[in-house]
Amino acid sequence: MSAPVEEVVRTAGSHVTTLGGRLVHLEVVPGPEDRRGTPVLLLPGCAVPSYAFRPVETALPGRWLVALDRPGMVDTPWPGRLPSLAEEVATLLELCEAVGTPPVVVAHSMAGPHAEALVRQHPGSVSGLVLLDASVEVEARRPSAAFDRAWLAASRVALEGSRLPPFAVAAALSTRVAVWSQSQRLRIDYSRPPGTEELFRRPDTLATLVAEQAAYGDQLADLQDLLETTTWPGTPGVVLTAGTRAGWVRKQRVLAHRVGARQVVVDDSRHLMMVDRPDAVADAVVGLLPEAERQTVGG
């Protein structure tokens, strides 16, 4: 029998648990029990595993950190469908409830819309929001049902095709190239943590990557609908933007205005900001902690 999720989020290590009716993987750094303080939730973007946040964990010693892998990514099966924004919000809401104290949420790329939707629908569930080069569309357009069916079929092809060694090897190589192209710090021959090659040859992982990319249009369209029916509740935030493209910086400025956040352009980082500039991410988190807790970070 699995432990209650309230216990899991306070126990160091790697865990599979159920949140929002879905199996997810959590990587937990509980921090000292005598001063656990405000928890920090780390939400990776599409195709990014939770361990990509380890440089940020190093930059935030002594903090209670919980990193989430969505269904299919690490140690869990792909659910066999395209994920919806409502599912993502349900998972995050239960995670926020499990930690007990409204957390600071750090959301990268495609996880940004998930976190924004959570805050809009459940004011007070989050104490602060850091968006890392988060996905944003000024005018999101919903794809057709035929588009969704085609991509769901592609996810199933990835699931079955990756059982063939040549397909799996090619997929693992392509993810290496993708990571290299999205980081200013890593070289093409960068060292991966143990188990990474196996992770990106895993059928469920590859099916999940395709399914999450396919769900992008619907999720951003659902968020667009929320923008028309909700107002920002005043949750403080920081938008960290990779300063590699002027047009992207302008789109991120729109996002920062929308969520009442301060935008910080990080010129020496590409999309994988938690890898390139974990110190900037840590600084943004500390700035959103209660004043009394800022003095204890790392101390």
N, C-alpha and C positions, 0 to 999 in steps of 0.2 A: 504494500500500500504506500503511495507516494505521500510525502510530507505536505502539509498545508502550504499554500503559496506564501502566506505571511511569514512562515518559518524559512522557506527557501530563499527569499530575498534578503535574509539576514545571515545566511550561511555561505562562507567563502567557497568559491569554486564554480564548477560547471554543472548546470542543472537543466533538465527538461521538465516542464510543467505546463499546466493548462491555464491560459488566460483568454478571456473573451470567447470561450468555446473552442479554442484552437491550441494545438501543441506548439510550444515555442521553446527556444533555448535561451537561458540566461547565464551570463558570466558575472559573478558577484564578488566585489571587494567590500566587505562589510564595514571596515574602519574600526577604530577602537570602540568597544562597547560602552565605555564610560562617557564618551562624547561623540556619539554617532552623528548627531546633528541633521541638517537638511540633506536628504538623499539626492544624488545626481543620476538621472537616467540618460543613458547613451544610446542613441538610435541611429544605426548605420543606414546608408542609402542602398539602392538596388545593387546587388552583386558585391556588397561590402560586408565581410563577416565582422562579428563583434570584436575580434581581437585586433582589428585595425585601430581601435581606440586605446590600445595599451600604452602608446606614448603619452596620451592624455592622462591615463591613470598614474603614470610615473610623475607627471607634472602636478598631480593633485594628491600628494601623499597624505594619508590620514583621513581621506574622505570616504564616505559610504557611496559606492558606485555600483550601478546595475546596468549592464549592457545587454541589449535585446537582439536576438536573431529571430526574424519572422519565420513562419512555418516553411519548412523545406530547406532552410539554409544550412543549419548545423544540427546534426543529430536528430532531425525530425523529418517526417515524410512530407512531400508536396501534397497538398489537399486535393489536387486534381481539378482546380478551377482558377479563374483569374481573381485575385484578391480585390475586395471592394474597400472604399474609404470607410464605410460603416464598420466593417470588420476590424480595420486597423484601429479605429477610434475605440471600439469595444475592448480590444486587447490592451490598449494604452490606459484606458480608464481603470480597468481592473488592476493593472500594475501599479498605478498611482494609489489606488485604494489599499493595495497590499503593503506598500511601504509605510503607509499610515500618515506621513507628513507630506504636504504638497511639495513635490520635488522641483529642482531646477532640471529642465529637460534640454538636452543637447541633441539636435536633430540635423542629420546630414542629408543633403540632396533630396531624394524622393520621400524621405521620412519627414521633411519639413512640412509638406501639406498635411500629413497625418497629425503632427503635433499642433499645427494651427487649427485644424478642424476640432481637435480635442478641446483646446482652450475656448474656442467659440461656442461649442455645444455644452461644455461643462466648466463654466467660470469657477475659479477657486480650486480646481483640481491640480493646477500647476502654479508654483510660486515665481518662476522665472523661465525665460525661453531663450536659448541660444540657437540660432539658425546658421548652419555651416553650408555656405554656397547652395542654399536650398532651392529646390525646383520651384519655378514660378512661370506662369503664363498670364499675360495681361488680359487676353481674351481666350479662355479655354474653349475648345470645341469638342463636343462629344462625338466619338467615332460611331460608325454604323454597327448594327448587330452583326452584319456579315464580317466586318473587320474583327470583332471580338471572337467570332466562331473560328475564323482563320488562324488567329493567334493562339487560341486554345488548342487547336489541332497541332500547331507548331510546337507548343509546349509538350504535347504527348509524343510527338516525333523526337524531341530532345530527350525525353524520358527513356524511350526505347532505344534510340540510336546511340545514346551514350553508354549502353551496355556493350557496344562494340569497341574494342581497344583503340583502333585508329581515330574514331570519333572522339573518344574521351581524351586522348592525347592532344588532339587538335584543339579541343575546348579548353584544356588546361593551359596550353600555350597562348591562346587568344586572351585569356584572362590576365596572364602575365603581361602581355603587351598593353592591354587596356589599363592596368594599374600603372605601369611605367609611363604611359602617355598622360596620365592624370596627376602625376606627382612631379614636383620640381626637384625633389631631393633624391628619389630612388633612381638607380641605374637600371638598365635592362636586365642585368644579371644579379639583381638584388636578392638577398637571402629571404626566403619565406619561412614563417614559423613552421614547426613540425606539424605534419598532417594537412598542410595547405594543398599540396599536389593532389592528394587523395580527395580532399573536399571538392575541388573543381573538376574532378573526373566522376563524381558521384551523380548518378542519374537524377535523384530528387533535387539536388542543388541546381543542376543545369536546367531542369524543367522549371524550377522556381525563378531562375533568372529571366527566362523567356516570358513567363507568365507575369512577372512584376513589370517588365518593360511594356508588355501588352496592355496592362491595366492602367498605365500612366494617363491616357486620354480620359478615360471614364472617371478616374479619381480626381483629376484636376477640374473636370466639368462639375463633379459633385461639390467640390470646394467652391467653385464659382457660384453655384446655387446658394451655398451657405453665406457667401459674401452679401447676397441680396436680402437675406432674411435675418442676419445677425449683426451685432456691432462688437467691436473689440472691447473686452471687459477691463482693459487697463493693465493687464499682466505685463510687467516690465520685460524688456528683451534687448538682445543684441543680434544684429545681422552681420556675420562675418562673410565677406565677399572676396573671392579670388580676383586679383586685379589684373588678370591676363587679357581681358577684352573690354573695351570701353562700352560697347552695347550691352554686355552682360552686367556691368556695374550699374548702368542706368536701370535695367530691369530689376535688379536687386534693390535699388533705391526705392522703386515703387513698392516692393514688398515691405521694406523697412517702414515706409510711411503708413502702409496698410495696417501693420501690427504695432504702430507707435513705438518702434524700436530705434536704437542708435545704430547706424551703419558704420562698420569699420572695414575699409578696403585693405586687404593684406596683399601687398604687391609681390612678395616673394613666395607665393603659394599658388598651386593649381587647385584642382577640384578636391583632391584628397587632403584637406586642410588639417585633419587630425594627425596625418603623417608628416606633412611639410612644416606645420607650425603649431605643434601641440601646446606650446607656451601661450600663444594667442588665444587658443581655445580655453586653456586653464584660466587666463586672466579674465576672460568674459564670464566664466562661471563664478569666479570669486567675487566679481563685481555685483553679482545678483544674489549673493548670500546675505543673510542678516549680518549687520555690522559686527555683532559679537563673535560670529563664526569666522569672519574674515581674518581675525587675528590668530586663529588656531589652525589655519591651513598649513599642514606640514609641521606643525609644532606639537 
